Amino acid sequence: MLVLIGCMGFAIDVGRSVLVRARLVDALDAAGLAVGARLSTSDYSADALKFVNANFRDGYAGATVTKVTATANSTKSVISLSATATVPTIFMKLFGQKSVTVNATSEVTRSSSGLELVMVLDNTGSMDQSGSMPSLRKSANDLVDILFGGESVGANLYVGLVPFSQAVNVGTSRTSWFTGTKPFFGWTGCAMARNAPLDQSDDPPATTSTKFSYPDLIKSLTGNFNCPKEITPLTNVKSTVSSAINAMTANGNTHINLGAVWGWRVLSPRWRGYWGSSTLPLDYGTKNMSKAAVIMTDGDNTFFPSTYTAYGDLSEKRLGTDNSNLAAAELNKRLTAVCSSMKSAGIIVYTVAFDNPGGATKSMMQNCATSAAYYFDAGNQAALNTAFRTIGDSLSNLRVSK
């Protein structure tokens, strides 16, 4: 009889340890997904311990978690986790064994689903005046580092860059996109905006009516045209993107809508072949592929009488008015239209309002985003970096692999 009682007691203690291990595995899986979704973390084990404790009820079956470790491989594509807990025995302690050690392991792998991403970044003069351009470069590079991990060439990952001011630079080699006579000197690649509604569309320059115009030579030289650095089309080469980010300079006024629409054109399959690739951008809805845009600005849309922009002189009334405030309001409307079109096409839109632009601009940027969770109000340089790292983590989809 004593032997039978001992066997029953042993079975009860073993059963309790099995239940604890199952709960510990669940907590470890949840911790792995949470830590993996924050690939910018500097201490995987400390973060994993926090999440295990949050998901493993304190004192469950009397158990105590004694150790949690989490390590990432060199490319941060796989995170391996382990945890140990001790479970006090009920019957086995009568025979001298006061506790049982329970071990659990888990592994989280970044999903192999692909991504086309374009970063639409404010390169206007205020970024220089506030000394924020170095912070923007760092933040954008941090996002790229998170996505590429330790890889120099991304697998099913393509990233593009659109620096914008009051115009966007498509490059001096793409003259087939233009109509009219190219300026004989001084043209660095910026395109004039097409007339509405084409300035808000992803129509490629396939016909004379959809082609772009060159800026006026004299006006662009005397009107503070401030052409930013050239667009970087989608590429899977990390160094190409990083070099373009590091080359960004700040000058000029703000036409966020033009940055956004050119970001759309970088992602739109209607532009396949125009950017130099016969396969990119991919079709909307391509299996296991997503399209996303990050649109960042540090200020309100502006159009001053003394400035020559992609819409020409303010006095030309290409926005329907020669009043600066009304012209800025029209730019806001056109940005809203572009954002709506991008989202309707299935593009995930993240927005960042940096350094406290006006309340109307913040509201506009929040409405531009796919949802409120995809909008970031980054009031200072530290918050800007946090926003970009959070976006990078968000774009890194994960799954529990075993």
ABEGO torsion letter per residue (X at the ends): XAAAAAAAAAAAAAAAAAAAAAAAAAAAAAAAAAAAABAABABAAAAAAAAAAAABBBGBGGBBBABBBBBBBAAGABBBBBBBBBBBBAAAAAAGBABBBBBBBBBBBBBABBBBBBBBBBABAAAAAAGAAAAAAAAAAAAAAAAAEABABBBGBBBBBBBBBABBBAEAAAAAABBEBBBABGBAGBBBBBBOAAAABABBBABAAABBBBBBAAAAAAAGAGBBBBBBBBBABAAAAAAAAAABBBBEBBBAAAAAAAAAAAABAAABGAAGBAAOBBBBGBBGBBBBBBBBBABBBBBBAABBBAAEBAAAGAAGBABAAAAAAAAAAAAAAAAAAAAAAGBBBBBBBBGGBBAAAAAAAAAABABAAABBBBABAAAAAAAAAAAAAAABBBBBAX
